[in-house]
Amino acid sequence: MTGAWTGERAAARAAPTGAVRLARRVVAPHMDERPALPGTARVGALGQRMGVNDCGVGRNGRGGGGRADWFALAGFNCRASLAPPLAPFSLGPQPVSFSRREGKRNGLGPRRGTLQTKSSRPVGEIINYPLSIFNYQFILNYLEVKIMSMNQYLDIAPEVAEALKGGKPVVALESTIISHGMPYPQNVETALKVEAIIRENGAVPATIAILGGRLKAGLSHEEIEYLGKKGLAVTKASRRDLPVLCARGEDGATTVTTTMMIAHMAGIAIFATGGIGGVHRGAETTMDISADLEELGQTPVMVVCAGAKSILDLGLTLEYLETHGVPVIGYGTKELPAFYTRKSGFSVDYEIDTPEELAAAFHAQRALGLKGGMLVTNPIPEEFSMDPAVIGAAIDKAVADAKAQGIHGKETTPFLLAAIKDITGGDSLHSNIELVFNNARLAAKTAAALAKL
């Protein structure tokens, strides 16, 4: 058994497939060097995190042993005929589940297993092997398909899917900046320019949105144009909005929160944006705290931004991130950037000075199995930074106007940004666009470095 296992692992390592690369990063660290012998009741670490219980345990607690642990890693519950816990795995049009039926056992002889559809029709024409010859490569291929299709509402653009399959760098982009960030056609021109910058720096862009109730990871030029023209008529979609938008088949522009969610569903690890939401000024009475902070605490995506938007309470935002265990990195700085300006007076957790070191830190965070994302704050280039006194006065006036007009909730940030743009005569919008370009460059370089690890 051990020799066969070693040979299978060696063969898998030699095969240049996206599945093997996926397993090297995700699966292999959680697998023992050889399978468990019959009589054990071990569940792989990855299987536990995927919600699998009692995998490899047969009737009366007897161990299914060996390859059953591979199914624990793949997300199967080997005890019963259940669908994989994360999402349906589809071969063809029907979801399938794994069921076990008893076979002869001679010493270390295997039980046999088949894949069945929910209608209980065996799909032996697809696969019907003894568990003892389910090899490493099969599990890797299964995991690749499963991860890429784990959500029935998710559509991954062909270019993005091909890049992910080949282990190439991909950078996610939000769509609220298109619909709510600026007027048409400047919004579309900016979005396409950001995508071009990501390509120039060695990565594939994946602008994310909800169109017709579908979660889109990667948009065509026509889809970006559609969002740009529709503008404020598109729902600004946070986590709470997704169920209704998907059920109704409606459109939504993704915030930092929903972009992180959909990027993670698609297998995209790096996301570039302008700035994150945070704790709003006066939150001690209004409880107005952006869902972006909660998402950073639970979704393993690196977010590259120019800091939290300076319309926020930056001190309380940092406290909230610390409570949720989110590392706040300053790229080339020890001080938190304040979106329109390079300095805020608040310190970051760590300064990191190269994309390679950023990639290494994020790679280590994922390898450690730590929950949550990583926030990389990238100061706006000096030549586009605004005068702190000018932007501070504009923000104070905009906040006062919002309070006077009863603006609250998800309408607050678009209102404040638009008001600041008007107060500054458009200077703040120009700075906003340039800092997004700057973040896209850094995100693409970091994604390229991460793809090599």
C-alpha positions as CSV (number, residue, x, y, z in Angstrom):
1,M,0.0,0.0,0.0
2,T,2.7,2.4,0.9
3,G,4.6,1.8,-2.3
4,A,1.5,2.3,-4.4
5,W,0.7,5.5,-2.5
6,T,4.2,6.8,-3.1
7,G,4.0,6.0,-6.8
8,E,0.7,7.7,-7.2
9,R,1.9,10.8,-5.4
10,A,5.0,10.9,-7.5
11,A,3.0,10.6,-10.7
12,A,0.6,13.3,-9.6
13,R,3.5,15.7,-8.9
14,A,4.9,15.0,-12.3
15,A,1.6,15.9,-14.1
16,P,1.5,19.6,-15.1
17,T,-2.2,20.2,-14.3
18,G,-4.0,22.9,-12.4
19,A,-5.5,20.3,-10.1
20,V,-2.0,19.2,-9.0
21,R,-1.0,22.8,-8.3
22,L,-4.2,23.2,-6.4
23,A,-3.5,20.2,-4.3
24,R,0.1,21.2,-3.6
25,R,-1.2,24.4,-2.0
26,V,-4.5,23.2,-0.5
27,V,-4.7,19.4,-0.2
28,A,-1.3,17.9,0.3
29,P,-0.5,19.7,3.6
30,H,-3.5,18.1,5.2
31,M,-2.8,14.5,4.0
32,D,-0.7,11.9,5.8
33,E,2.3,10.5,3.9
34,R,0.4,7.2,3.6
35,P,-3.2,6.1,4.0
36,A,-4.6,5.0,7.3
37,L,-5.0,1.2,7.8
38,P,-8.4,-0.3,8.1
39,G,-9.7,0.0,11.7
40,T,-8.9,3.7,12.0
41,A,-11.5,6.4,12.2
42,R,-9.4,9.4,11.1
43,V,-10.9,12.4,9.4
44,G,-8.5,14.6,7.3
45,A,-8.0,18.2,8.6
46,L,-9.4,19.7,5.4
47,G,-12.4,17.3,5.6
48,Q,-13.1,18.6,9.1
49,R,-13.1,22.2,7.9
50,M,-15.4,21.3,5.1
51,G,-18.0,20.0,7.5
52,V,-17.3,16.3,7.1
53,N,-18.0,14.0,10.0
54,D,-17.1,10.3,10.6
55,C,-15.5,9.8,7.2
56,G,-13.8,6.5,6.9
57,V,-16.0,4.9,9.6
58,G,-18.1,1.9,8.6
59,R,-21.0,0.1,10.3
60,N,-20.6,-0.4,14.1
61,G,-17.7,2.0,14.1
62,R,-15.4,-0.1,11.9
63,G,-12.9,1.9,9.9
64,G,-13.5,2.3,6.2
65,G,-9.8,3.0,6.2
66,G,-7.3,4.2,3.6
67,R,-8.9,5.8,0.6
68,A,-12.0,6.7,2.6
69,D,-9.9,9.5,4.1
70,W,-9.3,10.8,0.6
71,F,-13.1,11.2,0.3
72,A,-13.0,13.0,3.6
73,L,-10.6,15.4,2.1
74,A,-12.7,15.7,-1.0
75,G,-15.7,16.6,1.0
76,F,-17.6,13.3,0.9
77,N,-19.5,11.9,3.9
78,C,-18.5,8.3,3.5
79,R,-21.0,7.0,6.1
80,A,-24.1,7.8,4.2
81,S,-25.4,8.5,0.7
82,L,-25.3,12.3,1.0
83,A,-24.3,15.1,-1.3
84,P,-20.9,16.6,-0.6
85,P,-21.4,19.2,2.2
86,L,-20.2,22.3,0.4
87,A,-22.2,22.1,-2.8
88,P,-23.4,19.7,-5.4
89,F,-20.7,18.1,-7.6
90,S,-22.0,17.9,-11.1
91,L,-21.0,15.4,-13.8
92,G,-23.3,16.4,-16.5
93,P,-26.6,18.0,-15.7
94,Q,-27.4,16.2,-12.4
95,P,-25.8,16.6,-9.0
96,V,-24.2,13.4,-7.7
97,S,-23.5,11.9,-4.3
98,F,-21.2,9.2,-3.1
99,S,-22.7,6.0,-1.7
100,R,-20.8,2.9,-0.3
101,R,-21.9,-0.7,-0.8
102,E,-20.3,-3.6,0.9
103,G,-17.9,-5.8,-1.0
104,K,-15.8,-8.7,-0.2
105,R,-12.9,-8.0,2.1
106,N,-9.8,-10.2,2.2
107,G,-7.3,-8.8,4.6
108,L,-6.8,-5.3,3.3
109,G,-9.2,-5.8,0.4
110,P,-11.4,-2.8,-0.5
111,R,-15.0,-2.0,-0.2
112,R,-16.3,-0.8,-3.6
113,G,-18.0,2.5,-4.2
114,T,-20.0,4.1,-7.0
115,L,-21.0,7.6,-7.8
116,Q,-24.8,7.9,-8.1
117,T,-27.2,10.7,-9.1
118,K,-29.9,11.8,-6.8
119,S,-32.3,9.6,-8.7
120,S,-30.1,6.7,-7.5
121,R,-29.2,5.8,-11.1
122,P,-25.6,4.5,-11.1
123,V,-23.3,6.3,-13.3
124,G,-20.9,3.4,-13.6
125,E,-20.2,4.4,-17.2
126,I,-18.5,7.5,-15.7
127,I,-16.7,5.9,-12.8
128,N,-17.1,2.6,-10.9
129,Y,-13.8,1.7,-9.3
130,P,-12.8,-0.1,-6.1
131,L,-11.9,2.4,-3.5
132,S,-8.4,0.9,-3.3
133,I,-7.6,2.2,-6.8
134,F,-9.1,5.7,-6.4
135,N,-5.9,7.5,-6.9
136,Y,-4.5,10.8,-5.9
137,Q,-5.1,12.3,-9.4
138,F,-8.8,11.5,-9.3
139,I,-9.3,13.3,-6.0
140,L,-7.3,16.3,-7.3
141,N,-9.4,16.5,-10.5
142,Y,-12.6,16.1,-8.4
143,L,-11.5,19.0,-6.1
144,E,-10.7,21.2,-9.1
145,V,-14.1,20.8,-10.6
146,K,-15.8,21.0,-7.2
147,I,-14.2,24.3,-6.3
148,M,-14.9,25.8,-9.7
149,S,-18.6,24.9,-9.6
150,M,-19.5,24.9,-6.0
151,N,-22.2,27.6,-6.4
152,Q,-25.1,27.1,-8.7
153,Y,-25.4,30.9,-9.2
154,L,-21.8,31.5,-10.1
155,D,-20.6,32.2,-13.6
156,I,-16.8,32.4,-14.2
157,A,-15.8,34.1,-17.4
158,P,-13.9,31.7,-19.8
159,E,-10.7,33.8,-19.7
160,V,-10.8,33.8,-15.8
161,A,-11.6,30.1,-15.6
162,E,-8.7,29.2,-17.9
163,A,-6.3,31.4,-15.9
164,L,-7.4,29.8,-12.6
165,K,-7.2,26.3,-14.0
166,G,-3.6,27.0,-15.2
167,G,-2.5,28.6,-11.9
168,K,-2.1,32.0,-13.5
169,P,-2.5,35.2,-11.5
170,V,-6.0,36.7,-11.4
171,V,-7.1,40.0,-9.7
172,A,-10.8,40.7,-8.7
173,L,-12.3,44.1,-9.2
174,E,-15.5,45.6,-7.7
175,S,-18.4,47.0,-9.8
176,T,-19.8,49.6,-7.4
177,I,-17.2,52.1,-8.7
178,I,-18.7,51.6,-12.1
179,S,-22.4,52.1,-11.2
180,H,-22.1,54.4,-8.2
181,G,-18.6,55.9,-8.3
182,M,-18.7,58.3,-11.2
183,P,-20.8,59.3,-14.2
184,Y,-21.0,57.7,-17.6
185,P,-18.9,57.4,-19.7
186,Q,-16.0,58.1,-17.3
187,N,-17.0,55.1,-15.2
188,V,-16.7,52.7,-18.1
189,E,-13.4,54.3,-19.3
190,T,-12.0,54.0,-15.8
191,A,-13.1,50.3,-15.4
192,L,-11.5,49.3,-18.7
193,K,-8.3,51.2,-17.9
194,V,-8.0,49.4,-14.6
195,E,-8.4,46.1,-16.4
196,A,-5.7,47.1,-18.9
197,I,-3.3,48.0,-16.1
198,I,-3.8,44.6,-14.5
199,R,-3.0,42.9,-17.8
200,E,0.1,45.1,-18.3
201,N,1.4,43.9,-14.9
202,G,1.0,40.2,-15.7
203,A,-2.4,39.2,-14.3
204,V,-5.9,38.6,-15.6
205,P,-8.7,41.0,-14.4
206,A,-12.0,39.7,-13.1
207,T,-14.5,42.5,-12.7
208,I,-17.3,41.1,-10.4
209,A,-21.0,41.9,-10.5
210,I,-24.5,40.4,-10.3
211,L,-26.3,40.4,-13.6
212,G,-29.7,38.8,-14.1
213,G,-29.3,37.1,-10.7
214,R,-26.0,35.5,-11.7
215,L,-22.8,36.0,-9.7
216,K,-20.3,37.1,-12.4
217,A,-16.6,36.6,-11.9
218,G,-15.3,38.4,-15.0
219,L,-17.3,40.8,-17.2
220,S,-17.2,41.4,-21.0
221,H,-16.8,45.0,-22.3
222,E,-20.5,44.9,-23.2
223,E,-21.4,44.0,-19.6
224,I,-19.2,46.8,-18.2
225,E,-20.9,49.2,-20.6
226,Y,-24.3,48.0,-19.5
227,L,-23.5,48.6,-15.8
228,G,-22.0,52.0,-16.6
229,K,-25.1,53.2,-18.5
230,K,-27.5,51.9,-15.9
231,G,-25.6,53.6,-13.1
232,L,-27.5,54.4,-9.9
233,A,-30.4,52.2,-11.1
234,V,-28.3,49.2,-10.2
235,T,-28.7,48.0,-6.6
236,K,-25.6,48.5,-4.5
237,A,-25.3,44.9,-3.3
238,S,-23.9,43.8,0.0
239,R,-24.1,40.4,1.6
240,R,-27.7,40.8,2.7
241,D,-28.9,41.6,-0.8
242,L,-27.5,38.5,-2.6
243,P,-30.4,36.0,-1.8
244,V,-33.1,38.3,-3.1
245,L,-31.2,39.6,-6.2
246,C,-30.3,36.0,-7.2
247,A,-33.9,34.7,-6.6
248,R,-35.4,37.6,-8.6
249,G,-32.9,37.5,-11.4
250,E,-31.9,41.2,-10.8
251,D,-28.7,43.2,-11.2
252,G,-26.3,44.3,-8.5
253,A,-23.1,46.2,-8.2
254,T,-20.7,44.5,-5.8
255,T,-19.2,46.3,-2.8
256,V,-15.9,45.3,-1.2
257,T,-18.0,42.7,0.8
258,T,-19.7,41.0,-2.1
259,T,-16.6,41.2,-4.3
260,M,-14.6,39.3,-1.7
261,M,-17.4,36.7,-1.4
262,I,-17.7,36.1,-5.1
263,A,-14.0,36.2,-5.6
264,H,-13.5,33.5,-3.0
265,M,-16.3,31.4,-4.5
266,A,-14.4,31.5,-7.8
267,G,-11.0,30.8,-6.3
268,I,-9.6,34.3,-6.7
269,A,-7.2,35.3,-3.9
270,I,-6.3,39.0,-4.7
271,F,-8.7,41.9,-5.0
272,A,-7.9,45.6,-5.9
273,T,-10.2,48.4,-4.9
274,G,-10.1,52.1,-4.0
275,G,-10.8,52.0,-0.3
276,I,-12.7,49.9,2.2
277,G,-15.6,50.8,4.3
278,G,-15.3,50.9,8.0
279,V,-16.7,52.4,11.2
280,H,-18.5,55.7,10.4
281,R,-18.2,58.8,12.4
282,G,-20.7,58.8,15.2
283,A,-21.0,55.0,15.1
284,E,-21.1,54.9,18.9
285,T,-24.7,56.1,18.6
286,T,-25.7,55.1,15.0
287,M,-24.0,51.6,15.0
288,D,-23.1,52.4,11.3
289,I,-20.3,49.9,10.6
290,S,-19.5,48.7,7.1
291,A,-20.0,45.0,6.3
292,D,-16.6,45.2,4.7
293,L,-15.0,44.8,8.1
294,E,-17.0,41.6,8.9
295,E,-16.1,40.1,5.5
296,L,-12.4,40.8,6.1
297,G,-12.7,38.9,9.3
298,Q,-14.1,35.8,7.7
299,T,-13.1,35.6,4.0
300,P,-9.6,34.6,2.9
301,V,-9.0,37.3,0.2
302,M,-6.2,39.9,0.2
303,V,-7.7,43.3,-0.4
304,V,-5.3,46.0,-1.8
305,C,-6.6,49.5,-1.2
306,A,-5.5,53.0,-0.3
307,G,-6.7,52.6,3.3
308,A,-10.2,53.1,4.7
309,K,-12.0,56.0,3.2
310,S,-11.2,59.1,5.1
311,I,-14.8,59.9,5.6
312,L,-14.7,57.3,8.3
313,D,-13.5,57.1,11.9
314,L,-10.1,55.6,11.1
315,G,-9.1,54.9,14.7
316,L,-12.2,52.8,15.4
317,T,-11.9,51.1,12.1
318,L,-8.4,49.9,13.0
319,E,-9.7,48.7,16.4
320,Y,-12.5,46.7,14.8
321,L,-10.0,45.1,12.4
322,E,-7.7,44.2,15.2
323,T,-10.6,42.5,17.1
324,H,-11.3,40.4,14.1
325,G,-7.7,39.4,13.6
326,V,-7.2,41.1,10.2
327,P,-3.6,42.0,9.5
328,V,-3.3,45.6,8.3
329,I,-0.2,46.0,6.1
330,G,1.3,49.3,5.0
331,Y,3.0,49.0,1.6
332,G,6.1,51.0,1.9
333,T,4.8,52.8,4.9
334,K,4.4,52.4,8.7
335,E,1.4,54.8,8.7
336,L,-2.1,54.0,7.5
337,P,-3.0,55.9,4.3
338,A,-6.1,58.0,4.5
339,F,-7.4,57.4,1.0
340,Y,-7.0,60.9,-0.5
341,T,-3.9,61.5,1.5
342,R,-0.8,59.4,2.3
343,K,-0.9,59.9,6.1
344,S,-3.5,59.6,8.8
345,G,-1.6,59.6,12.1
346,F,-2.4,56.0,12.7
347,S,0.1,53.1,12.6
348,V,-0.3,49.9,10.6
349,D,0.5,46.5,12.0
350,Y,3.5,45.8,9.6
351,E,5.3,47.6,6.8
352,I,6.1,45.4,3.7
353,D,8.0,46.8,0.8
354,T,7.7,44.3,-2.1
355,P,5.0,42.4,-3.9
356,E,7.0,39.2,-3.3
357,E,6.9,39.7,0.5
358,L,3.2,40.5,0.4
359,A,2.6,37.3,-1.5
360,A,4.7,35.3,1.0
361,A,2.8,36.7,4.0
362,F,-0.5,35.9,2.5
363,H,0.7,32.5,1.4
364,A,1.7,31.8,5.0
365,Q,-1.6,33.0,6.4
366,R,-3.5,30.6,4.2
367,A,-1.0,27.7,4.9
368,L,-1.6,28.3,8.6
369,G,-5.3,27.8,8.1
370,L,-6.1,31.2,9.6
371,K,-9.6,32.6,9.1
372,G,-10.1,35.9,7.3
373,G,-8.4,38.2,4.8
374,M,-5.5,40.5,4.7
375,L,-5.7,44.3,4.2
376,V,-2.9,45.9,2.2
377,T,-3.0,49.7,2.4
378,N,-1.1,51.3,-0.5
379,P,-0.6,55.1,-0.2
380,I,-1.9,57.3,-3.1
381,P,1.1,58.4,-5.2
382,E,2.5,61.7,-3.9
383,E,1.7,63.7,-7.1
384,F,-2.0,62.9,-6.7
385,S,-2.3,63.2,-3.0
386,M,-4.6,66.0,-1.8
387,D,-3.9,68.7,0.7
388,P,-5.0,67.3,4.1
389,A,-6.6,70.6,5.2
390,V,-8.6,71.0,2.0
391,I,-9.9,67.4,2.0
392,G,-10.5,67.5,5.7
393,A,-12.7,70.6,5.4
394,A,-14.6,69.1,2.5
395,I,-15.2,65.8,4.4
396,D,-16.5,67.7,7.5
397,K,-19.0,69.7,5.4
398,A,-20.1,66.6,3.5
399,V,-20.7,64.7,6.8
400,A,-22.7,67.6,8.2
401,D,-24.8,67.7,5.1
402,A,-25.5,64.0,5.3
403,K,-26.6,64.3,8.9
404,A,-28.8,67.2,8.1
405,Q,-30.5,65.4,5.2
406,G,-30.9,62.1,7.2
407,I,-28.7,60.1,4.9
408,H,-27.8,56.7,6.5
409,G,-26.9,53.1,5.8
410,K,-25.6,52.0,2.4
411,E,-26.5,55.4,0.9
412,T,-24.0,57.2,3.1
413,T,-20.7,56.5,1.2
414,P,-22.0,57.4,-2.3
415,F,-23.6,60.6,-0.9
416,L,-20.4,61.6,0.9
417,L,-18.1,60.9,-2.1
418,A,-20.3,62.8,-4.5
419,A,-20.6,65.8,-2.1
420,I,-16.8,65.8,-1.6
421,K,-16.3,65.8,-5.4
422,D,-18.5,68.8,-5.8
423,I,-16.9,70.7,-2.9
424,T,-13.4,70.1,-4.3
425,G,-14.4,70.9,-7.8
426,G,-13.7,67.4,-9.1
427,D,-10.2,67.1,-7.6
428,S,-11.2,64.3,-5.2
429,L,-12.6,62.2,-8.1
430,H,-9.3,62.6,-10.0
431,S,-7.4,61.5,-6.9
432,N,-9.8,58.6,-6.5
433,I,-9.2,57.3,-10.0
434,E,-5.4,57.5,-9.7
435,L,-5.3,55.6,-6.4
436,V,-7.4,52.8,-8.0
437,F,-4.9,52.6,-10.8
438,N,-2.0,52.4,-8.3
439,N,-3.7,49.7,-6.3
440,A,-4.4,47.7,-9.5
441,R,-0.7,47.7,-10.3
442,L,0.3,46.4,-6.9
443,A,-2.4,43.8,-6.8
444,A,-1.4,42.4,-10.2
445,K,2.3,42.2,-9.2
446,T,1.3,40.5,-5.9
447,A,-0.9,38.0,-7.6
448,A,1.9,37.2,-10.1
449,A,4.2,36.6,-7.1
450,L,1.6,34.5,-5.3
451,A,1.1,32.3,-8.4
452,K,4.7,31.2,-8.1
453,L,4.4,29.9,-4.5
